[in-house]
Amino acid sequence: MNKLIPSADAAVADIPNEAIVMAGGFGLCGIPENLISALLRQGATNLTVISNNAGVDNFGLGRLLEAGRIRKLIGSYVGENKHLEELVLRGEIEMELNPQGTFAERIRAGGAGIPAFYTPTGAGTVVAEGKEVRQFDGRSYLLERALTADFALIKAWKGDRWGNLIYRKTARNFNPMMAAAAKITIAEVEEVVELGALDAEHIVTPGIYVDRVVKGEHYEKRIERRTARKR
């Protein structure tokens, strides 16, 4: 069994128009830079993208936004992407904002096969509009639906040809949950290692969740916003 794909372009070649695509990352930390660039070259459009945020202008998912390839974004943070803010305000893109904890749990539930769950987060606010509300022990809870996708584009630190993955520090973020919540999971890794090189106790995403592995060719690893005190 060998899940290694020769290039990022080959890994995303079959993502169709109107696909639902999850993309890992938090800000610009742990984003699948090479897979996003390959998807931009590939040309799929009218995509629904599930991601915490949409990168920044000219980088990450921001490049897909600027190319007009995203129809709907489901996430929790507009972040530093001024272009996304303008698109939303002009009504040129559909944006579904979620409280970040709810967003994470919707993805986790999708991977666990749980169709929906109740949460108190957002009860009594605009987040509750159009959702079922129930009382448990005198407190209001919203029914939130799980999130799943056709494809998940995720980023890991190291992986083997079976698709076992480990992550590095905060770059782990949403990637493991998304790996479990998509029909096809494509993982880009910084380093491909031999079978057995990963300590089984440290593997976060077992290969059963991963369909394709590609070694990233280039990483910028930008910082979303650098803030420093005056000397």
C-alpha positions in Angstrom: 0.0 0.0 0.0 1.5 3.3 -1.1 -0.5 6.5 -0.8 2.3 8.8 -2.0 1.4 11.0 -4.9 4.2 12.5 -7.0 3.0 16.1 -6.9 0.4 18.5 -5.3 -1.0 19.0 -8.8 -1.7 15.3 -9.2 -3.1 15.1 -5.7 -5.9 17.6 -6.4 -6.5 16.9 -10.1 -9.9 15.3 -9.5 -11.5 18.0 -7.3 -14.5 19.1 -9.3 -16.4 22.3 -9.6 -18.8 22.9 -6.7 -17.0 20.5 -4.4 -17.0 21.0 -0.6 -13.4 21.3 0.6 -12.0 21.5 4.1 -8.7 23.3 4.5 -6.7 23.0 7.7 -4.9 25.9 9.4 -5.4 28.6 12.0 -4.5 32.0 10.6 -1.5 31.1 8.5 -0.3 28.4 10.8 -0.5 24.8 9.5 -2.1 25.6 6.2 -1.7 23.3 3.2 0.2 25.9 1.2 1.2 23.6 -1.7 -2.2 22.0 -2.1 -3.9 25.4 -2.1 -1.6 26.6 -4.8 -2.2 23.4 -6.8 -5.9 23.8 -6.5 -5.6 27.4 -7.8 -3.7 26.1 -10.9 -6.2 23.2 -11.3 -9.1 25.6 -11.9 -12.0 24.1 -9.8 -14.6 26.8 -9.1 -17.8 27.5 -7.2 -16.2 25.8 -4.2 -17.6 25.7 -0.7 -14.7 26.0 1.6 -14.7 25.0 5.3 -11.8 26.6 7.1 -11.3 28.6 10.3 -10.4 31.6 8.2 -9.4 32.4 4.6 -5.7 33.3 4.8 -4.7 36.8 4.0 -4.7 38.9 0.8 -2.5 37.2 -1.7 -1.7 34.1 0.3 -3.3 30.9 1.4 -7.0 30.6 0.7 -6.9 34.4 0.0 -5.5 33.5 -3.5 -8.6 31.4 -4.3 -10.8 34.2 -3.1 -9.1 36.7 -5.3 -9.5 34.4 -8.3 -13.2 34.2 -7.6 -13.2 30.4 -7.0 -14.9 30.3 -3.7 -18.7 30.5 -3.6 -19.3 30.0 0.1 -17.0 30.1 3.1 -17.8 28.3 6.4 -15.5 29.4 9.2 -15.2 31.4 12.4 -12.9 34.3 11.6 -12.5 36.9 8.9 -9.1 37.6 10.2 -6.6 39.8 8.3 -8.2 39.2 4.9 -9.5 42.6 3.9 -10.7 41.3 0.5 -12.9 38.7 2.2 -14.5 41.4 4.3 -15.2 43.5 1.2 -16.7 40.5 -0.7 -19.0 39.7 2.3 -20.1 43.3 2.6 -20.9 43.5 -1.1 -22.8 40.3 -1.0 -20.5 38.6 -3.5 -19.7 35.6 -1.4 -21.8 33.6 1.1 -20.2 33.6 4.5 -21.3 31.4 7.4 -19.7 32.4 10.7 -19.5 30.1 13.6 -18.3 30.5 17.2 -14.9 28.9 17.0 -15.6 26.1 19.5 -18.8 25.3 17.7 -17.0 25.2 14.4 -14.4 22.8 15.8 -17.1 20.5 17.3 -19.1 20.5 14.1 -16.1 19.1 12.3 -15.2 16.6 15.0 -18.8 15.4 15.0 -18.7 15.0 11.3 -15.7 12.8 11.6 -17.3 10.8 14.4 -20.5 10.1 12.4 -22.6 12.2 14.7 -25.1 14.2 12.6 -25.9 16.9 15.1 -25.4 18.0 18.7 -26.7 20.5 21.3 -24.6 23.4 22.6 -25.3 26.4 24.7 -23.0 28.6 22.7 -24.9 31.3 20.8 -28.2 30.7 22.5 -30.2 34.0 22.6 -28.0 35.6 20.0 -28.1 35.9 16.2 -26.3 32.6 16.0 -29.6 30.9 17.1 -31.6 32.3 14.2 -33.3 29.4 12.3 -32.0 26.7 14.6 -33.8 24.4 17.0 -33.6 25.4 20.6 -34.2 23.0 23.5 -34.1 23.4 27.3 -31.8 21.1 29.3 -31.8 21.7 33.1 -33.2 25.1 32.7 -30.6 26.2 30.1 -31.1 26.9 26.4 -29.2 24.8 23.9 -28.9 25.1 20.0 -29.0 22.2 17.7 -25.9 22.4 15.5 -25.3 20.2 12.4 -22.1 18.3 11.8 -19.8 19.4 9.0 -18.4 17.0 6.4 -16.7 17.5 3.1 -15.9 15.9 -0.2 -12.2 16.6 0.2 -10.0 17.7 3.1 -6.7 19.4 2.3 -4.5 19.1 5.4 -0.9 19.9 6.5 1.2 17.6 8.7 4.9 17.7 9.7 5.8 14.1 8.9 4.0 11.2 7.2 4.7 7.8 5.8 3.5 6.1 2.7 0.6 4.5 4.6 -0.7 8.0 5.5 0.2 8.0 9.2 0.8 11.6 10.3 2.2 13.6 13.1 2.0 17.4 13.5 4.3 20.0 14.9 3.1 22.2 17.8 0.2 24.6 17.0 0.3 23.7 13.3 -1.8 20.7 14.4 -4.9 22.9 15.0 -7.9 21.8 12.8 -6.0 19.4 10.6 -6.6 16.1 12.5 -10.4 16.7 12.8 -10.7 17.6 9.1 -8.8 14.4 8.2 -11.6 12.4 9.7 -14.5 14.4 8.3 -14.0 14.2 4.6 -14.6 11.5 2.0 -11.1 12.0 0.5 -8.3 13.3 2.7 -5.2 14.7 1.0 -2.2 15.4 3.3 0.8 17.4 2.4 3.8 16.8 4.7 7.2 18.5 5.1 8.9 15.2 5.4 8.2 11.7 4.2 9.6 9.0 6.4 10.0 5.2 6.2 7.4 2.9 7.6 8.1 2.4 11.3 10.0 5.7 11.7 7.0 7.3 13.4 6.6 6.3 17.0 3.2 4.7 17.1 2.4 6.5 20.4 2.9 9.8 18.7 0.8 9.3 15.6 -2.1 11.7 15.7 -3.8 10.8 12.4 -3.7 7.1 11.6 -3.4 6.2 7.9 -7.0 4.9 7.8 -8.2 8.5 7.5 -5.7 9.5 4.8 -6.1 8.7 1.1 -3.2 10.6 -0.5 0.1 11.9 0.8 2.3 14.5 -1.0 5.6 16.0 0.0 5.3 19.8 0.0 7.9 21.4 -2.3 8.0 24.9 -0.9 6.9 26.6 2.3 6.8 30.3 3.1 5.3 29.8 6.6 4.3 33.4 6.8 3.2 35.2 10.0 -0.3 36.6 9.7 0.6 39.8 11.6 3.9 40.6 13.2 3.6 42.8 16.3 6.6 44.0 18.2 7.1 46.6 20.9 9.2 49.7 20.3 12.8 49.4 21.3 
